Amino acid sequence: MRRILILGAQGQLGIELQTAFASAGEVVAVGREYCDLARPESIRSAVTAIRPALILNGAAYTAVDRAETEPNLAMLANGDAPGILAEEARKIGALLIHYSTDYVFDGSKPSPWTEDDPVNPLNVYGRTKLAGEQKVTQAGGRYLIFRTSWVYSPHGTNFLRTMLRIGREREQLRVVNDQVGAPTTAAALARATRTVIDSGVQDADCGIYHMTCAGETSWCGFAQEIYRRAPAAEGRKWPEVIGIPDTEYPTPAKRPKNSVMSNAKLHSRFGVTLPHWQDALEETLAELCEGA
Ligand SMILES: NC(=O)c1ccc[n+]([C@@H]2O[C@H](COP(=O)([O-])OP(=O)(O)OC[C@H]3O[C@@H](n4cnc5c(N)ncnc54)[C@H](OP(=O)(O)O)[C@@H]3O)[C@@H](O)[C@H]2O)c1
């Protein structure tokens, strides 16, 4: 049975990858206590000890705003570590699946970004993730990089969980309406990754692919849809959501205006299409309600 190493076992994507790949082989899922992205030796020894045929890297430094004041740590985890992982994967002939971000783009394009469009990250996080893409590509092994966006799940810290929490405390919320993207569930990403792997990855397939849920919205539109679909507590109403420009909600890290990425390459190469973001939201809300 082939061995599959999943990094970031406790992260949003790492959790869903464990579910999606449970029947695909012998899964070994590790967290930072076993494989710390900031310690190259722990990456090397994890790969050497486990000798996987497939590595799914769900681990990353994802605190976009904090990265502005911790650029070195973010670069170690997002830039250097994927390169080391890719080198180790090449040495044992493993296929590496790595995830990157819409934040490699500057948001200036009025239509969806394709894999051939020029990158120009606006923030430290985006620069470190771009460095990771470059190091994985240059390592010379077998790899796929999936760029995704606005990831959320029933677990961890994310926009959906934040809206559900603060929605219970407020009557009105002001949410940015001039940044547009595709909210994407970790479950949809993990399942799409499994479909790609099951389709049989050839050496010629190695490269970068955009992988997001279909459709697009703003953060404001996402918040409104959450409150439209989520059941409110008895006797309560969800808050009114008012759209504001991002200039009225300053954050340490600048974010792109248009984050929407075309998935055409993913579809044409692997026949994979992710669900519409509204359907994926419905599924996640149902899962959250079940667990409540
Ligand atoms: N979240 C988004 O909106 C978003 C958007 C675009 C792309 N992405 C990309 O999608 C992938 C998955 O993100 P996610 O949303 O699942 O992130 P997440 O929920 O924040 O999980 C990240 C995981 O990485 C682990 N990690 C962080 N620093 C580490 C280190 N030094 N050593 C080992 N593990 C470390 C975390 O461990 P701890 O639990 O110990 O902290 C956590 O388990 C990442 O590559 C991310 O860059 C995410």
The ligand as an ORCA input file, in Angstrom:
! r2SCAN-3c Opt
* xyz 0 1
  N      -6.665     30.163      4.581
  C      -6.789     30.806      3.420
  O      -7.646     31.673      3.257
  C      -5.896     30.472      2.268
  C      -6.010     31.213      1.068
  C      -5.179     30.893      0.001
  C      -4.265     29.859      0.116
  N      -4.154     29.177      1.296
  C      -3.151     28.120      1.391
  O      -3.828     26.887      1.610
  C      -3.009     26.023      2.411
  C      -3.812     25.513      3.593
  O      -4.189     26.610      4.400
  P      -5.205     26.434      5.618
  O      -6.269     27.441      5.426
  O      -5.542     24.998      5.817
  O      -4.271     26.935      6.818
  P      -4.433     26.739      8.390
  O      -5.786     26.254      8.726
  O      -3.914     27.991      8.995
  O      -3.439     25.544      8.687
  C      -2.064     25.702      8.500
  C      -1.375     24.555      9.198
  O       0.010     24.791      9.064
  C       0.603     24.537     10.301
  N       1.839     25.273     10.487
  C       2.030     26.602     10.574
  N       3.320     26.884     10.810
  C       3.945     25.689     10.864
  C       5.285     25.296     11.093
  N       6.262     26.194     11.320
  N       5.578     23.975     11.085
  C       4.614     23.058     10.872
  N       3.335     23.345     10.668
  C       3.006     24.653     10.660
  C      -0.404     24.954     11.334
  O      -0.068     24.303     12.520
  P      -0.641     24.752     13.949
  O      -2.039     24.172     13.952
  O       0.277     24.121     14.898
  O      -0.605     26.265     13.953
  C      -1.678     24.467     10.698
  O      -1.943     23.131     11.034
  C      -1.779     26.841      2.771
  O      -0.752     26.561      1.871
  C      -2.234     28.281      2.581
  O      -1.159     29.148      2.303
  C      -4.963     29.440      2.357
*
